[in-house]
Amino acid sequence: MKIYTVGTFDLLHVGHLALLEYSKKIKLDSFLIVGVASDDVVNLYKPNIPVIPLEQRVEMISALKCVDKVEPYYELNYVTACKQFNVDIFVIGEDWGSKPHNLAVEKYLNDNGKSIIKIKYNPRTSSTKIKKDIVSQFKYDKVVNQMLNKKLFSKKHFIK
Protein backbone atom coordinates (compact mmCIF):
# COMPACT_ATOMS: atom_id res chain seq x y z
CA MET A 1 0.00 0.00 0.00
CA LYS A 2 1.56 3.30 -1.13
CA ILE A 3 0.63 6.38 0.85
CA TYR A 4 1.54 9.89 -0.27
CA THR A 5 1.45 13.20 1.56
CA VAL A 6 2.92 16.60 0.80
CA GLY A 7 4.03 19.70 2.63
CA THR A 8 6.54 22.46 3.04
CA PHE A 9 7.97 21.00 6.26
CA ASP A 10 9.70 24.24 7.18
CA LEU A 11 10.85 24.40 10.81
CA LEU A 12 10.13 20.73 11.48
CA HIS A 13 7.90 20.33 14.55
CA VAL A 14 5.63 17.88 16.39
CA GLY A 15 2.70 18.65 14.09
CA HIS A 16 4.74 17.44 11.11
CA LEU A 17 5.76 14.33 13.03
CA ALA A 18 2.13 13.60 13.93
CA LEU A 19 1.07 13.90 10.28
CA LEU A 20 3.84 11.62 9.04
CA GLU A 21 3.46 9.00 11.77
CA TYR A 22 -0.32 8.94 11.27
CA SER A 23 0.13 8.57 7.51
CA LYS A 24 2.52 5.65 7.97
CA LYS A 25 0.12 3.83 10.30
CA ILE A 26 -2.96 4.06 8.05
CA LYS A 27 -2.28 0.56 6.71
CA LEU A 28 0.00 -2.17 7.99
CA ASP A 29 3.12 -2.60 5.82
CA SER A 30 2.51 0.67 4.00
CA PHE A 31 5.16 2.58 2.07
CA LEU A 32 5.09 6.29 2.91
CA ILE A 33 6.19 8.75 0.23
CA VAL A 34 6.52 12.40 1.23
CA GLY A 35 6.52 15.25 -1.27
CA VAL A 36 8.41 18.34 -0.11
CA ALA A 37 7.46 21.61 -1.81
CA SER A 38 10.21 23.62 -3.48
CA ASP A 39 10.53 27.32 -2.62
CA ASP A 40 8.95 28.26 -5.97
CA VAL A 41 5.93 26.05 -5.27
CA VAL A 42 5.55 27.45 -1.75
CA ASN A 43 5.61 30.96 -3.18
CA LEU A 44 2.50 30.11 -5.20
CA TYR A 45 0.35 29.73 -2.07
CA LYS A 46 2.23 31.38 0.83
CA PRO A 47 3.52 34.94 1.17
CA ASN A 48 7.04 33.92 2.26
CA ILE A 49 9.46 31.26 1.09
CA PRO A 50 10.64 28.73 3.70
CA VAL A 51 13.36 29.59 6.19
CA ILE A 52 15.04 26.20 5.78
CA PRO A 53 16.45 25.44 2.28
CA LEU A 54 14.74 22.66 0.30
CA GLU A 55 17.75 20.31 0.42
CA GLN A 56 17.84 20.51 4.22
CA ARG A 57 14.07 20.01 4.54
CA VAL A 58 14.36 16.90 2.35
CA GLU A 59 17.28 15.63 4.45
CA MET A 60 15.36 16.11 7.73
CA ILE A 61 12.23 14.34 6.46
CA SER A 62 14.38 11.52 5.02
CA ALA A 63 15.92 10.92 8.45
CA LEU A 64 12.56 10.04 10.01
CA LYS A 65 12.01 6.32 10.46
CA CYS A 66 8.32 6.55 9.51
CA VAL A 67 9.22 7.89 6.04
CA ASP A 68 10.23 5.49 3.27
CA LYS A 69 10.84 7.91 0.39
CA VAL A 70 11.11 11.68 -0.01
CA GLU A 71 10.69 13.53 -3.29
CA PRO A 72 10.84 17.29 -3.71
CA TYR A 73 8.29 18.70 -6.12
CA TYR A 74 8.70 21.72 -8.34
CA GLU A 75 5.20 22.17 -9.76
CA LEU A 76 1.85 22.52 -8.03
CA ASN A 77 0.57 19.34 -9.67
CA TYR A 78 -0.08 16.33 -7.46
CA VAL A 79 -1.50 14.10 -10.21
CA THR A 80 1.94 13.54 -11.73
CA ALA A 81 3.40 12.20 -8.47
CA CYS A 82 0.33 10.08 -7.75
CA LYS A 83 0.71 8.45 -11.17
CA GLN A 84 4.51 8.15 -10.91
CA PHE A 85 4.39 6.40 -7.53
CA ASN A 86 1.11 4.55 -8.13
CA VAL A 87 -0.32 6.01 -4.93
CA ASP A 88 -3.19 4.22 -3.19
CA ILE A 89 -3.92 6.85 -0.54
CA PHE A 90 -3.24 10.58 -0.53
CA VAL A 91 -3.22 12.17 2.95
CA ILE A 92 -4.14 15.85 3.07
CA GLY A 93 -4.64 18.48 5.75
CA GLU A 94 -7.90 20.08 6.78
CA ASP A 95 -7.09 23.30 4.90
CA TRP A 96 -6.94 21.49 1.54
CA GLY A 97 -9.34 23.81 -0.26
CA SER A 98 -10.76 23.67 -3.78
CA LYS A 99 -8.03 25.12 -6.00
CA PRO A 100 -7.72 23.59 -9.50
CA HIS A 101 -4.63 21.50 -8.62
CA ASN A 102 -6.45 20.07 -5.59
CA LEU A 103 -9.58 19.25 -7.58
CA ALA A 104 -7.50 17.63 -10.34
CA VAL A 105 -5.83 15.16 -7.97
CA GLU A 106 -9.12 14.41 -6.20
CA LYS A 107 -10.71 13.58 -9.57
CA TYR A 108 -7.75 11.44 -10.62
CA LEU A 109 -7.79 9.48 -7.35
CA ASN A 110 -11.57 9.02 -7.34
CA ASP A 111 -11.62 7.97 -11.01
CA ASN A 112 -8.94 5.35 -10.29
CA GLY A 113 -10.41 3.85 -7.12
CA LYS A 114 -7.83 5.50 -4.87
CA SER A 115 -8.49 7.26 -1.56
CA ILE A 116 -8.01 10.66 -0.03
CA ILE A 117 -7.80 10.93 3.73
CA LYS A 118 -8.21 14.38 5.28
CA ILE A 119 -6.76 14.89 8.75
CA LYS A 120 -6.96 17.67 11.32
CA TYR A 121 -3.79 19.56 12.07
CA ASN A 122 -2.06 19.10 15.37
CA PRO A 123 -3.18 22.09 17.45
CA ARG A 124 0.04 22.15 19.49
CA THR A 125 2.08 24.11 16.97
CA SER A 126 2.74 25.17 13.39
CA SER A 127 5.65 26.64 11.48
CA THR A 128 3.74 29.91 11.23
CA LYS A 129 3.25 30.01 15.01
CA ILE A 130 6.94 29.27 15.60
CA LYS A 131 7.93 32.09 13.21
CA LYS A 132 5.55 34.52 14.98
CA ASP A 133 6.98 33.53 18.36
CA ILE A 134 10.53 34.14 17.10
CA VAL A 135 9.61 37.56 15.71
CA SER A 136 7.79 38.44 18.94
CA GLN A 137 10.81 37.40 21.01
CA PHE A 138 13.11 39.39 18.76
CA LYS A 139 10.93 42.51 19.10
CA TYR A 140 10.74 42.06 22.88
CA ASP A 141 14.53 41.74 23.16
CA LYS A 142 15.04 44.78 20.93
CA VAL A 143 12.71 46.94 23.05
CA VAL A 144 14.35 45.78 26.27
CA ASN A 145 17.81 46.57 24.92
CA GLN A 146 16.71 50.01 23.77
CA MET A 147 15.27 50.80 27.18
CA LEU A 148 18.35 49.53 28.97
CA ASN A 149 20.60 51.58 26.69
CA LYS A 150 18.58 54.69 27.51
CA LYS A 151 18.76 53.74 31.20
CA LEU A 152 14.98 53.95 31.55
CA PHE A 153 14.93 50.71 33.52
CA SER A 154 17.35 48.27 35.07
CA LYS A 155 17.66 44.62 33.99
CA LYS A 156 15.65 43.41 37.00
CA HIS A 157 12.48 44.90 35.44
CA PHE A 158 12.77 42.54 32.46
CA ILE A 159 13.47 39.19 34.05
CA LYS A 160 10.97 36.71 32.67
Summary of the structure (lengths in Angstrom):
residues: 160
radius of gyration: 19.9
end to end distance: 50.4
largest distance: 69.5
contacts: 426
relative contact order: 0.17
helix: 46%
strand: 18%
